[in-house]
Amino acid sequence: MIGTIIGAIIVGAIIGALARLVLPGKQSISVVVTVILGILGSLIASWLVYQLGYNNENGGFQFVPFLAGVVVAALLIVGYGMATNKKQV
């Protein structure tokens, strides 16, 4: 259980960081918010991808949910910036 939580935090940090990298300009949000939005993006994207019928038949690393997580996290970062009126530079 604790390993799953730590893993989610690490993957969320990676996904959040990648999401910030793909967005143009600089986002004025903290690292904690980046990790939280990365975790949320990963969870939402994974759920959505599997609801749409994705099946990792070959095993191994699951690229589709990971890339979808980056996209969803990027959208969440943009939405967070708009909701808090923090402008991207």
Kinemage of the C-alpha trace (Angstrom):
@kinemage 1
@onewidth
@group {chain A} dominant
@subgroup {mainchain}
@vectorlist {calphas} color= white
{ca met a 1} P 0.000 0.000 0.000
{ca ile a 2} L 2.666 2.521 0.959
{ca gly a 3} L 4.733 1.468 -2.061
{ca thr a 4} L 1.765 2.204 -4.325
{ca ile a 5} L 1.371 5.679 -2.818
{ca ile a 6} L 5.079 6.443 -3.180
{ca gly a 7} L 5.005 5.130 -6.739
{ca ala a 8} L 1.991 7.341 -7.557
{ca ile a 9} L 3.799 10.388 -6.181
{ca ile a 10} L 6.929 9.648 -8.211
{ca val a 11} L 4.995 8.974 -11.425
{ca gly a 12} L 2.834 12.050 -10.753
{ca ala a 13} L 5.953 14.182 -10.387
{ca ile a 14} L 7.327 12.849 -13.664
{ca ile a 15} L 4.036 13.310 -15.515
{ca gly a 16} L 3.534 16.791 -14.042
{ca ala a 17} L 7.072 17.820 -15.003
{ca leu a 18} L 6.637 16.499 -18.542
{ca ala a 19} L 3.296 18.282 -18.814
{ca arg a 20} L 4.940 21.560 -17.820
{ca leu a 21} L 7.703 20.948 -20.366
{ca val a 22} L 5.259 20.508 -23.265
{ca leu a 23} L 3.409 23.707 -22.404
{ca pro a 24} L 4.801 26.897 -23.923
{ca gly a 25} L 6.059 29.589 -21.592
{ca lys a 26} L 6.632 29.449 -17.866
{ca gln a 27} L 3.952 28.288 -15.445
{ca ser a 28} L 3.960 29.982 -12.073
{ca ile a 29} L 2.843 27.022 -9.964
{ca ser a 30} L 4.640 25.238 -7.163
{ca val a 31} L 6.229 21.803 -7.282
{ca val a 32} L 3.565 20.437 -4.929
{ca val a 33} L 0.778 21.605 -7.252
{ca thr a 34} L 2.675 20.135 -10.208
{ca val a 35} L 2.873 16.737 -8.484
{ca ile a 36} L -0.800 16.837 -7.456
{ca leu a 37} L -1.928 17.765 -10.970
{ca gly a 38} L 0.393 15.083 -12.385
{ca ile a 39} L -1.159 12.443 -10.137
{ca leu a 40} L -4.681 13.596 -11.024
{ca gly a 41} L -3.800 13.667 -14.714
{ca ser a 42} L -2.406 10.156 -14.522
{ca leu a 43} L -5.452 8.788 -12.703
{ca ile a 44} L -7.986 10.487 -14.964
{ca ala a 45} L -6.157 9.520 -18.156
{ca ser a 46} L -5.657 5.905 -17.073
{ca trp a 47} L -9.320 5.570 -16.202
{ca leu a 48} L -10.384 7.150 -19.509
{ca val a 49} L -7.997 5.060 -21.623
{ca tyr a 50} L -9.171 1.815 -20.046
{ca gln a 51} L -12.835 2.866 -20.365
{ca leu a 52} L -12.214 3.349 -24.090
{ca gly a 53} L -11.067 -0.268 -24.348
{ca tyr a 54} L -7.254 -0.096 -24.135
{ca asn a 55} L -5.657 -3.423 -23.279
{ca asn a 56} L -1.932 -3.892 -22.808
{ca glu a 57} L -1.770 -7.439 -24.178
{ca asn a 58} L 2.012 -7.505 -24.560
{ca gly a 59} L 2.733 -6.435 -21.000
{ca gly a 60} L 5.617 -4.142 -20.173
{ca phe a 61} L 5.479 -0.363 -19.888
{ca gln a 62} L 2.130 1.133 -20.798
{ca phe a 63} L 2.896 4.049 -23.116
{ca val a 64} L -0.674 4.978 -24.025
{ca pro a 65} L -1.881 5.688 -20.450
{ca phe a 66} L 1.419 7.448 -19.672
{ca leu a 67} L 1.206 9.775 -22.697
{ca ala a 68} L -2.488 10.370 -22.052
{ca gly a 69} L -1.552 11.263 -18.459
{ca val a 70} L 0.877 13.897 -19.703
{ca val a 71} L -1.795 15.403 -21.964
{ca val a 72} L -4.448 15.434 -19.233
{ca ala a 73} L -1.978 16.861 -16.691
{ca ala a 74} L -1.068 19.622 -19.167
{ca leu a 75} L -4.762 20.445 -19.532
{ca leu a 76} L -5.137 20.481 -15.745
{ca ile a 77} L -2.144 22.833 -15.419
{ca val a 78} L -3.660 25.205 -17.980
{ca gly a 79} L -7.022 24.987 -16.196
{ca tyr a 80} L -5.381 25.641 -12.830
{ca gly a 81} L -3.592 28.673 -14.238
{ca met a 82} L -6.850 30.019 -15.638
{ca ala a 83} L -8.758 29.354 -12.411
{ca thr a 84} L -6.161 31.098 -10.260
{ca asn a 85} L -5.559 33.875 -12.812
{ca lys a 86} L -1.860 33.049 -12.945
{ca lys a 87} L -0.542 34.041 -16.318
{ca gln a 88} L 1.994 32.061 -18.275
{ca val a 89} L 5.047 34.073 -19.235
